[in-house]
Amino acid sequence: PTSFETRKVAENVYAFRYGGYQSLFIVGRDGVIVTDPSARNKPEAVPTFLAEIRKVTPLPVRYVIYTHSGYDHIAGGKPFKDQGAVFIAHERARLQIERMNNAPDVVRPDRTVKDGITRLTLAGVPLQIVYPGPTRSDNMISIYLPRQKVLFAADWIGVGNAPCMNTSCSPATWNYDHAVQMVMALDWDVFVPGHSGPGGRFGNKSD
């Protein structure tokens, strides 16, 4: 059986891990914001995710943010959509998802963001969606919570490990220095990776 756990990261911010995949959920004024469902070949992942959210709050999931168009991260979103959630992704992620022949549980994004930093307030929570240029793909974004000083990113940076750095899985190795400098310039204390690292610990800027 795949192990899972939910840990508090900061006030109203929680990390949900199912197997080696990790997502964030943020409890807002009138609803919950979640990141990647990450349910490929894991039919119990999203029901477990929802059950873990229910242990924290009865509020519905209002928003789902895809970090990128990778099928292993976007699979499984339909139960969130059934609650009325709005799905958000980079504009090129939506184009990629529309081109893919995905399973029925993949939800197409309702709203998109562009390059650079997009400032949003969702469920009363100020956050920033950060696109630092191409890294593992041309549509990979990170989520920054300025009040809680938390950064969430999947695949392109990690804790206690480095991403695959050949052109088959990271075609934009030329942009990594710029991308890392862009997120390092933000004022955060805790980094939650999309895949749990050694010991499952969260990261900080020294990582």
C-alpha positions as CSV (number, residue, x, y, z in Angstrom):
1,P,0.0,0.0,0.0
2,T,1.2,3.5,-0.8
3,S,1.9,5.5,2.3
4,F,0.6,9.1,2.8
5,E,0.8,11.9,5.3
6,T,-0.4,15.5,5.8
7,R,1.9,18.0,7.5
8,K,1.4,21.6,8.5
9,V,3.8,23.9,6.7
10,A,2.6,27.3,7.9
11,E,-0.6,28.9,9.1
12,N,-3.4,27.5,6.9
13,V,-0.8,25.8,4.6
14,Y,-0.4,22.0,4.5
15,A,1.6,19.5,2.5
16,F,-0.1,16.3,1.4
17,R,2.2,13.4,0.3
18,Y,1.0,10.3,-1.4
19,G,3.8,7.9,-2.2
20,G,6.6,10.0,-3.6
21,Y,4.3,12.8,-4.8
22,Q,3.6,15.9,-2.8
23,S,0.9,18.6,-3.2
24,L,0.1,21.7,-1.2
25,F,-3.3,22.8,0.1
26,I,-4.1,26.2,1.5
27,V,-7.2,27.0,3.5
28,G,-8.7,30.3,2.6
29,R,-11.6,32.4,3.8
30,D,-14.3,30.6,1.8
31,G,-12.5,27.6,0.3
32,V,-9.4,25.6,-0.3
33,I,-6.7,25.9,-2.9
34,V,-4.8,22.8,-3.9
35,T,-1.9,22.0,-6.3
36,D,-1.4,19.0,-8.6
37,P,-3.7,16.0,-8.0
38,S,-0.9,13.7,-9.1
39,A,-3.1,10.6,-9.3
40,R,-1.7,8.7,-12.3
41,N,-2.2,5.0,-11.7
42,K,-3.2,5.9,-8.1
43,P,-7.0,5.7,-7.9
44,E,-7.0,6.3,-4.2
45,A,-4.8,9.3,-4.2
46,V,-7.5,12.0,-4.7
47,P,-10.1,10.4,-2.4
48,T,-7.3,10.2,0.3
49,F,-6.4,13.9,-0.5
50,L,-10.0,15.0,0.0
51,A,-10.3,13.0,3.2
52,E,-7.2,14.6,4.6
53,I,-8.5,18.1,3.7
54,R,-11.7,17.3,5.5
55,K,-9.7,16.6,8.7
56,V,-8.6,20.2,8.5
57,T,-11.6,22.1,7.2
58,P,-15.1,21.5,5.9
59,L,-14.7,24.2,3.2
60,P,-14.9,23.1,-0.4
61,V,-11.9,23.0,-2.8
62,R,-12.3,26.2,-4.9
63,Y,-9.1,26.2,-6.9
64,V,-6.7,23.7,-8.4
65,I,-3.3,24.9,-9.7
66,Y,-1.4,22.7,-12.1
67,T,2.4,23.3,-11.8
68,H,2.8,22.0,-15.4
69,S,1.2,19.7,-18.0
70,G,3.0,16.5,-17.0
71,Y,0.3,13.7,-16.9
72,D,1.6,12.2,-13.7
73,H,0.8,15.6,-12.0
74,I,-2.5,16.6,-13.7
75,A,-4.2,13.2,-13.6
76,G,-7.1,12.8,-11.2
77,G,-8.6,16.2,-11.0
78,K,-12.3,15.4,-11.7
79,P,-13.4,15.0,-8.1
80,F,-12.2,18.5,-7.4
81,K,-14.0,19.8,-10.5
82,D,-17.2,18.0,-9.3
83,Q,-17.0,20.3,-6.2
84,G,-16.9,23.3,-8.6
85,A,-13.2,24.0,-8.5
86,V,-11.6,26.4,-11.0
87,F,-8.5,25.0,-12.6
88,I,-5.5,27.3,-13.2
89,A,-2.3,26.7,-15.3
90,H,0.2,28.4,-17.5
91,E,-1.3,29.3,-20.9
92,R,1.1,26.9,-22.6
93,A,0.1,24.1,-20.2
94,R,-3.5,24.5,-21.3
95,L,-2.4,24.3,-25.0
96,Q,-0.4,21.1,-24.2
97,I,-3.3,19.5,-22.3
98,E,-5.7,20.3,-25.1
99,R,-3.3,18.6,-27.6
100,M,-2.9,15.5,-25.4
101,N,-5.3,12.5,-25.4
102,N,-5.7,12.4,-21.6
103,A,-7.8,10.2,-19.5
104,P,-11.3,11.4,-18.6
105,D,-10.2,12.4,-15.1
106,V,-7.9,15.1,-16.5
107,V,-9.6,18.5,-16.2
108,R,-8.7,21.3,-18.7
109,P,-7.7,24.6,-17.1
110,D,-10.4,27.2,-16.8
111,R,-8.0,30.1,-16.3
112,T,-4.4,30.7,-17.4
113,V,-1.4,32.8,-16.4
114,K,1.4,34.2,-18.6
115,D,5.1,34.4,-18.2
116,G,6.7,36.2,-15.3
117,I,5.0,36.7,-11.9
118,T,1.2,36.7,-11.7
119,R,-0.3,38.1,-8.5
120,L,-3.7,36.6,-7.5
121,T,-6.0,36.5,-4.5
122,L,-7.8,33.2,-4.4
123,A,-10.3,32.4,-1.6
124,G,-9.0,35.5,0.2
125,V,-5.3,34.2,0.0
126,P,-2.7,36.4,-1.7
127,L,-0.3,34.3,-3.8
128,Q,2.0,34.6,-6.7
129,I,2.4,32.2,-9.6
130,V,6.0,32.3,-10.8
131,Y,7.1,31.3,-14.3
132,P,10.9,31.8,-14.3
133,G,11.3,30.8,-18.0
134,P,11.6,27.3,-19.4
135,T,13.1,24.6,-17.2
136,R,11.8,21.0,-17.3
137,S,9.2,22.2,-19.7
138,D,8.0,25.5,-21.3
139,N,5.0,25.7,-18.9
140,M,6.3,24.9,-15.4
141,I,5.2,27.3,-12.7
142,S,5.8,27.6,-9.0
143,I,3.5,28.9,-6.3
144,Y,4.7,31.5,-3.8
145,L,2.8,32.5,-0.6
146,P,4.2,35.9,0.5
147,R,2.4,36.1,3.8
148,Q,3.4,32.6,4.9
149,K,6.8,32.8,3.2
150,V,6.3,29.4,1.5
151,L,7.4,28.3,-2.0
152,F,6.0,25.2,-3.7
153,A,7.6,23.8,-6.9
154,A,7.5,20.5,-8.7
155,D,10.1,18.7,-10.7
156,W,12.5,21.5,-11.7
157,I,14.1,22.0,-8.2
158,G,14.2,19.6,-5.3
159,V,15.3,19.2,-1.7
160,G,18.5,17.1,-1.1
161,N,18.6,16.1,-4.8
162,A,19.1,17.6,-8.2
163,P,16.8,17.3,-11.2
164,C,17.7,15.3,-14.3
165,M,20.0,17.7,-16.2
166,N,20.2,16.2,-19.7
167,T,18.4,17.5,-22.7
168,S,15.9,14.7,-22.8
169,C,14.2,15.7,-19.5
170,S,15.5,19.2,-19.0
171,P,15.7,20.8,-22.4
172,A,16.2,24.3,-21.0
173,T,19.4,23.7,-19.0
174,W,20.6,27.0,-20.3
175,N,18.0,28.9,-18.3
176,Y,18.5,27.2,-14.9
177,D,20.8,29.8,-13.4
178,H,18.3,32.6,-14.2
179,A,15.3,30.5,-13.0
180,V,17.0,29.7,-9.6
181,Q,18.0,33.3,-9.1
182,M,14.4,34.4,-9.8
183,V,12.9,32.3,-7.1
184,M,15.8,32.9,-4.7
185,A,15.0,36.7,-4.9
186,L,11.5,36.0,-3.4
187,D,11.1,36.3,0.4
188,W,10.4,32.7,1.5
189,D,11.7,30.5,4.3
190,V,10.2,27.1,3.5
191,F,10.3,25.2,0.2
192,V,7.9,22.3,-0.4
193,P,9.0,20.2,-3.3
194,G,6.5,18.3,-5.6
195,H,8.4,15.1,-4.9
196,S,9.5,14.3,-1.3
197,G,13.3,14.3,-0.8
198,P,15.6,12.4,1.5
199,G,13.9,12.0,4.9
200,G,10.8,13.9,3.5
201,R,12.0,17.2,4.9
202,F,11.1,20.6,3.6
203,G,13.8,22.8,2.2
204,N,15.1,26.3,2.7
205,K,17.3,28.7,0.7
206,S,20.5,26.9,1.6
207,D,19.2,23.9,-0.4
